[in-house]
Amino acid sequence: MGLFSKKEKNERRDSKLNDYFEGYTRKTKSLSTAITKLFGGYTALNDDLLEDLLVTLIEADVGVLTSEKIIDDLKNRIRDNLISSKEAAMEELITIMEEIYDEKSEKPLNLDHEKNNLIMMVGVNGSGKTTTISKLARYFMKKGKTVGLIAGDTFRAGAVAQLVRWAERLNIHCVTGKENADPASVMVDGCRYYKENPVDIIIADTAGRLQNKNNLMQELAKMKRVTGREIEGAPHEIWLTIDATTGQNGLSQAELFLKATEVTGVVLTKMDGTSRGGIVMAIKDQYKLPVRFITYGEDLDSITDFYLRGYLETVVDE
């Protein structure tokens, strides 16, 4: 039994939630399936159930520390509130997850400047960063925004050409540099181009790999600095792409980017296929970062802004 009845869902699902479910529920919902199956397999609420729930959360990429926090809190609430039914425990579980994510504490997007709101995309190669940029461009264009791109991932073979192809398909401009050019110099060229040819949203690709991690972090920090010199307040947002299918490995890779670039949000990619879903909780609890968007397919429209209520409804229902 889920937290929301079918009648309640139909009444509560506004257009935003409908859009969310249209994409998000295409994933395998492994966490949802595991929790539902686990609660259905026990006849009573007991320590064995809670122990198995802890394992389920960890296996779903919630992470050890966050999972232990959830279960400890759940145990205390069961004791203090004299909870005896599995249904009530399920509702309490969702309440705890909602409190940990703490959506109300999130800062609004810093994309309300008159022109040239610059988003810098960071992430390791293979996380879907360049493809995500094209999806974000399409997302903003559907909202009536003008968009321009900067191809700053100059050291990955084919990255610039890939972004140019997406730009051509979307019929928008993409600023490029020479092959193996200094990424920061491309950022400068891009900012200057858009100062002369303003757009609502600039999305900049960045280096995902250099000779070593230290060089990469220095280069990203440099790219951040030069954009601020060219456009006031830039970059206005720095979004980290994390491949949801890599689970905790994706989080460990992200730590370096968090230290180097002052990330303001996360885009979870590949939330279909083998992703387990729990990584959403780990990201917010461990790094205090909001998940801004999720992607879940190959076409340009397979992206949606993250919606906590939709996520939680997915978690508690098969």
C-alpha positions in Angstrom: 0.0 0.0 0.0 1.4 3.4 -1.0 1.3 6.7 0.8 -1.2 8.1 -1.8 -4.4 6.5 -2.9 -5.3 6.4 -6.6 -8.1 8.9 -6.0 -5.7 11.3 -4.1 -3.1 11.0 -6.9 -5.6 11.9 -9.6 -6.7 14.9 -7.6 -3.1 16.0 -6.7 -1.4 15.6 -10.0 -1.3 19.0 -11.6 0.3 19.5 -15.0 3.8 19.7 -13.5 3.4 16.4 -11.8 1.9 14.8 -14.9 4.9 15.9 -16.9 7.2 14.6 -14.3 5.6 11.1 -14.2 5.5 10.9 -18.0 9.3 10.8 -18.0 10.4 9.7 -14.5 8.3 6.5 -14.3 10.0 5.1 -17.4 12.8 4.1 -15.1 12.8 0.6 -13.6 11.7 2.0 -10.2 14.0 -0.5 -8.5 13.8 1.3 -5.1 10.0 1.5 -5.3 9.7 -2.2 -6.2 12.1 -3.3 -3.5 10.4 -1.3 -0.7 6.9 -2.4 -1.8 8.0 -6.1 -2.0 9.8 -5.9 1.4 6.8 -4.5 3.3 4.5 -7.0 1.6 6.7 -9.9 2.7 6.3 -9.3 6.4 3.2 -9.9 8.5 4.2 -7.5 11.2 6.4 -4.5 11.9 9.5 -5.7 13.6 13.3 -5.4 13.8 13.9 -7.9 11.0 11.8 -5.7 8.7 13.8 -2.6 9.6 17.1 -4.4 9.2 16.1 -5.6 5.7 14.8 -2.1 4.9 18.3 -0.7 5.8 19.9 -3.2 3.4 17.3 -2.3 0.7 18.1 1.4 1.0 21.8 0.8 0.8 21.5 -1.5 -2.2 19.3 1.2 -3.9 22.2 3.7 -3.8 20.9 5.8 -0.9 24.3 5.3 0.7 25.3 3.8 4.1 25.3 7.0 6.2 22.0 8.3 4.8 20.4 4.9 5.0 21.4 4.5 8.7 20.1 8.0 9.4 16.7 7.1 7.9 16.4 3.8 9.7 17.5 5.3 13.1 15.0 8.1 12.7 12.3 5.6 11.7 12.9 3.4 14.7 12.6 6.4 17.1 9.4 7.5 15.5 7.9 4.0 15.7 8.8 3.9 19.4 7.7 7.4 20.3 4.5 7.4 18.2 3.5 3.8 19.1 3.3 2.9 15.4 2.3 -0.7 14.9 1.2 -1.0 11.3 3.3 -1.4 8.2 1.2 1.2 6.4 1.9 3.8 9.1 5.6 3.0 9.1 5.6 3.4 5.3 4.1 6.9 5.6 6.6 7.8 8.3 9.5 6.6 6.0 8.3 8.9 3.3 8.0 11.8 5.7 11.6 11.2 6.9 12.9 11.1 3.3 11.0 14.3 2.6 12.6 16.0 5.6 16.1 14.8 4.7 15.8 16.2 1.1 14.4 19.4 2.6 13.1 20.9 -0.6 12.0 24.2 1.1 15.7 25.1 1.9 16.7 25.2 -1.7 17.7 28.5 -3.3 15.7 29.4 -6.4 17.5 29.2 -9.7 19.7 32.2 -10.4 18.5 32.6 -14.0 16.3 35.7 -13.8 18.8 38.2 -15.2 17.7 40.2 -18.2 20.1 38.4 -20.6 23.0 36.1 -20.8 22.2 33.9 -17.8 25.2 31.5 -17.9 25.1 27.9 -16.9 28.4 26.1 -16.6 28.1 22.3 -17.0 30.7 20.1 -15.3 31.1 16.4 -14.9 33.3 13.4 -15.8 33.4 12.1 -19.3 30.8 9.5 -19.9 28.3 11.1 -17.5 26.2 12.4 -20.4 27.2 16.0 -20.0 27.3 17.1 -23.6 24.0 15.3 -24.5 22.4 16.9 -21.4 23.4 20.3 -22.6 21.4 19.8 -25.8 18.4 18.5 -23.8 18.6 21.6 -21.5 18.8 23.8 -24.5 15.6 22.2 -25.9 14.0 22.5 -22.4 14.6 26.2 -22.2 13.6 26.8 -25.8 10.3 25.1 -25.2 9.7 27.7 -22.5 10.3 30.5 -25.0 13.9 31.3 -24.1 16.6 32.1 -26.5 19.7 29.8 -26.0 23.3 29.8 -27.0 26.1 27.2 -26.4 29.8 27.3 -25.7 31.8 24.2 -26.6 34.5 24.3 -23.9 35.3 20.6 -23.7 38.1 21.0 -26.2 40.3 18.0 -25.0 37.8 15.2 -25.5 37.8 13.8 -29.0 34.6 14.7 -30.8 33.0 16.7 -27.9 33.1 20.0 -29.8 31.8 18.4 -33.0 29.0 16.6 -31.1 27.8 19.9 -29.5 27.9 21.7 -32.9 25.7 19.0 -34.4 23.2 19.4 -31.6 23.3 23.2 -32.0 22.6 22.8 -35.8 19.7 20.5 -35.1 18.3 23.0 -32.6 19.1 25.9 -34.9 21.0 27.8 -32.3 24.6 29.2 -32.2 27.5 27.4 -30.7 30.8 29.2 -30.0 33.8 26.9 -30.7 37.6 27.1 -30.6 40.4 25.3 -32.3 41.0 21.7 -31.5 42.8 21.3 -28.2 42.4 25.0 -27.6 42.6 26.3 -24.0 39.1 25.8 -22.7 39.2 29.1 -20.8 40.0 30.9 -24.0 36.9 29.4 -25.6 34.8 30.5 -22.6 36.1 34.1 -23.1 35.3 34.0 -26.8 31.9 32.7 -26.0 31.1 35.3 -23.4 32.2 38.1 -25.7 30.2 36.7 -28.6 27.0 36.7 -26.5 27.6 40.1 -25.1 27.4 41.3 -28.7 24.6 38.8 -29.5 22.6 38.4 -26.3 20.5 35.4 -25.5 18.4 34.5 -22.5 20.4 31.4 -21.5 24.0 30.4 -22.3 25.0 26.8 -21.6 28.7 26.1 -21.5 30.3 22.7 -21.8 33.6 22.3 -19.9 36.6 20.0 -19.7 35.8 16.5 -18.3 39.3 15.1 -18.4 42.8 16.5 -18.6 46.3 15.0 -17.9 45.5 14.5 -14.2 42.8 15.4 -11.7 44.7 18.5 -10.3 45.1 20.0 -13.8 41.4 19.4 -14.5 40.3 21.1 -11.3 42.6 24.1 -12.0 41.2 24.4 -15.5 37.6 24.4 -14.3 38.4 27.0 -11.7 40.0 29.1 -14.4 37.0 28.7 -16.7 34.8 29.9 -13.8 37.0 32.9 -13.2 37.1 34.1 -16.8 33.3 34.0 -17.3 32.9 36.2 -14.2 35.3 38.7 -15.7 33.4 38.8 -18.9 29.7 38.7 -17.7 28.7 40.1 -14.4 27.8 37.3 -11.9 28.7 34.5 -14.2 28.5 31.6 -14.0 25.1 32.1 -12.6 24.6 28.3 -12.1 27.1 25.4 -12.1 25.4 22.1 -12.7 27.1 18.7 -12.2 26.0 15.8 -14.3 26.0 12.5 -12.5 25.3 9.2 -14.2 22.6 7.6 -12.1 23.5 4.1 -13.1 27.0 4.4 -11.5 25.5 4.9 -8.0 27.9 5.6 -5.2 30.8 5.6 -7.7 29.3 8.6 -9.4 29.1 10.4 -6.1 32.8 9.8 -5.3 33.7 11.1 -8.7 31.7 14.2 -8.0 33.6 15.2 -4.9 36.4 16.8 -6.8 34.1 18.9 -8.9 32.3 20.1 -5.8 35.6 21.3 -4.3 36.8 23.0 -7.5 33.7 24.7 -8.9 31.1 25.5 -6.2 28.4 23.4 -7.8 24.9 24.8 -7.4 22.9 21.8 -8.6 22.9 18.3 -10.1 21.5 16.9 -13.3 21.0 13.1 -12.9 21.4 11.4 -16.2 20.3 7.9 -17.4 17.5 7.6 -14.8 16.0 4.8 -16.9 17.7 1.4 -17.4 19.6 0.2 -14.4 19.4 3.3 -12.2 18.1 2.5 -8.7 16.8 5.9 -7.7 18.1 6.2 -4.2 21.0 8.3 -5.3 18.7 11.3 -5.1 18.7 11.1 -1.3 22.4 10.5 -1.1 23.2 13.6 -3.1 21.1 15.9 -1.0 22.1 14.4 2.3 25.8 14.1 1.7 26.4 17.2 -0.4 23.4 19.5 0.3 22.9 19.8 -3.4 19.5 20.0 -5.1 18.7 17.7 -8.0 17.6 20.2 -10.7 16.8 17.9 -13.6 16.7 14.2 -14.5 17.2 12.7 -18.0 15.8 9.3 -18.9 16.1 8.6 -22.6 17.9 9.3 -25.9 15.7 12.0 -27.5 16.0 15.7 -26.9 12.8 15.9 -24.9 13.7 13.1 -22.4 14.4 15.6 -19.6 12.3 17.0 -16.8 12.9 19.2 -13.8 13.1 17.2 -10.6 10.0 17.2 -8.5 10.3 15.8 -5.0 6.6 14.9 -4.6 6.7 13.0 -7.9 9.9 11.2 -6.8 8.4 10.2 -3.4 5.2 8.9 -5.1 7.4 6.8 -7.3 9.3 5.5 -4.4 6.3 4.3 -2.5 4.3 2.8 -5.3 5.0 0.0 -7.7 
